[in-house]
Amino acid sequence: MFVKAGAHYLAIDFASVTQVNGDLGVLAAQVRRAIAWVHRNAASFDGDPERLYIGGHSSGGHLCAVALVTDWASEFGLPGDAIKGGLCMSGMYEMEPVRLSYRRSYIAFTDEMADAMSPQRHIDKLATPIVVSYGVFETPEFRRQARDFAAAVNAAGKTVTLIEGQYHHDEMAETLGNPYGANGRAALAMMGLDRA
């Protein structure tokens, strides 16, 4: 869908948290380095570093939000507005409830990690418009976290669009590939692209 609409599409990857001793910071660092690489090397694949948009679903939605509150200038020497928009799909944005869930059995939470990996606590660093989406048939915590994150971004005077799709968690990811799906439509609109 993205290529047909005229965009370059890069799918970055990150380790499983169980492979890195439960350290979410390792995953965030992998994502941030990949985004910085794309920005610096966009011209090598005829991309435009001035039109860099990111998105992610579930754990990727969380890491997308973490990347969106990165200080790109001080940490990577990139423009502060290196990312022009973000699509956070079905993610978690405040780690304290996650820390209290069964996930604490495989994520090595510390106070410092919970703070650093909670994008909702760092909205002041958000430098671009974002879209937050979730499915009405997802678990109550996914729905609550999406609504609370969007409300906090809005309360901070930043630009946010909240999208509620009529889907389950995995179905929300599938809508990204459809120009008429909840996430596909939002992504194309965010990037100013027409449905191809």
Buried (B, 14 or more C-beta within 10 A) or exposed (E): BBEEBEBBEBEBEBEEBEEBEBBBBBBBBBBBEBBBEBBBEBEEEEBEBEBBBBBBBBBBBBBBBBBBBBEBEEEBEBBEEBBBBBBBBBBBBBBEEBBEEEBEEEBEBEEEBBEBBBBBBBBEEBBBBBBBBBBEBBEEEBBBBBBBBBBBBBEEEBEBBBBBBEBBBEBBBBBBEEBEBBBBBBBBBBBEBEEE
